[in-house]
Amino acid sequence: MAEITERLADSEEKEELLALKEKAIDLLKENSFACDESNPKEVATSLRHFIDAYKEQKVTADTLAYDKVDLAYGLGELFANAVMNFYQWEYFYLDKGNDHGGFAVVNPNKKWYIFVHHYLYDLLFDEEKESNLLLNFNTLNPNELKPYEKPHINYMGLS
């Protein structure tokens, strides 16, 4: 397996990701979903229900017309912040080589990660993918993950 490298987001990336997150918050509120970032569990729950409503096209026309990739990035940022605030995970750009990489939440001991934008894109637009966001969020507890850790393996994907 290729070595995975990590880096922090640069200032330009931070600015762009923040703007996408703010737009996602506006879309959630426009569709009557709570989005109090001080309550990570509420954010995760709202994201779960928003994804269901989006897939069933039970959201506003403006929401359906919004760019799909930008929506996935904005919602991914909300999910990442919820995970970081609730579980004290970190946020990095992970590069797995071979043009495969992305921003991810990473647990403190670097055993687990979720490529947040790819994950949200799949949840929104892959018809075969069930929305397991809230289940995934709830199982990120270190006590839940510990039995599955492999001693000499870091960066195991969870999405």
N, C-alpha and C positions, 0 to 999 in steps of 0.2 A: 504494500500500500504506500502511495506517495505521502511524503511528509506534508502535513497541513501547516500553513503559516497563517498568522493572524496580524491584523493591524487595526488601529482605531479609525473611525471615520474622519476625513479631513474637514476643514471648515466649510468648504463648498458643498460637500456631501451632506453635512449636518444641516445646512441651511435648506437644501432641496428636500431632504427627508422631513424636516420640521414642517415645511409648507404642505407637503403631501399629507402628513398626519393631521394638520389643522383642517384641511379640506375634508378628510375622512370624518373628523369630528362633526363638521358642519352637516355632512350627509347623514350621519347617524341621527343627529338631532332633528334634521329635516324629516326623517322617517320615524320620529317619536321613540328613539332608542336612547336610553340614559348613557351618559358618557362622562362620568365624574372620575377623572384620572387619579384622584386621591383614593379611590376605591377599586383596586385592581380586579377583584372578583366580579364586581359589577360590570367593569369593562369587558372582561372575558365572557360573561353571560350575555351582554348586549351584542358582542361580536358574533357569538354563536347564533343568536336569534336573527340578527341582521343577515347573516349568510343564508339562512333558511329563506327569509323573506326575499332576498335578492334572487336566489335560484328559482323561486316561485313567481318572480316578477311582481311581487307585492310591495314594491317601493316606488318612489316618485319617478316620473319620466326623466327628470334631471339626473337622478341617480343612475338609472339605466343607460343614459346617454354619456355618462362620465367615462373617461378613458379607463379601460380594464386594468392595464398595467399600473397606472397611477393609483387606482382604487386598491389594488393588491398591496402596493407599497405603503399607502397611507394606513390601511388596516393592519398591515404587518408591523408598522411602527407602533400602533396602539397596542397590539398584542405583545410586542417586545417590551414596551414600557411596563405593561401589567406584570409580565414575568419578572422583570428586573426589580420592580417595586415590591412584589409579593414574596419572591424567593431569593432576592439578592443575587441574581444571575448577572452576567456581564454581557457587553455588546461589542462585537468585533466584526470586521470583514474577514471571513475565512477563505483562504485560497487552497483548494484541493488539487491544483494543477490541472492540466488538460482543459483549460478554459472553464473549469467548474469552480464557482465560488459565489459568495454573496454575503450579505449581512446576516448575522446569526446571533441569537442569544445563546450563551455558553454558561454552563454551571460553574461554580467557583473552582472545582478541582479539575475542570476541563475534560471531564469524561463524556458529557452529553452536550448536544447542540441542536438547535432548530433553525434552519434557513427560513426566517420569518416571512420574507416576501414571496419566496417560492411556495411555501406552505399555504399562505393565504390565497395565492393565485390558484393553486390546485383546489382548495376548498370552494372557491367561488365558481370556477369554470370547468372543472373536471366532473362530468356528469356521473361518473362511476364512484367518485370519492364522497364518502359520507362526511358530514360535518362533525368531526370528533374534537373540535377545538376546546370545548369546555372539559371534556374528559381528559384530553392531553394536558390542559392547564392544571387540572386537579391532581394529576399523577406526577407533577414535577417536584413534589416534596422530596427532599433528600432521603428520607426514610423509605419512601416508595422505590426510589431508584437504586439505592445501595445494593440490594441483593443481586442486581443485574449487571453491576460493574465488573469489568474484566481488568485484572490487576495491571497488565502492561499495555492496555489499549486506551488511548485517549480519543476524544472527538467521535463519539458514536451518535449518529443521527436519530432523531426522534420524530421525524415527520415523513 
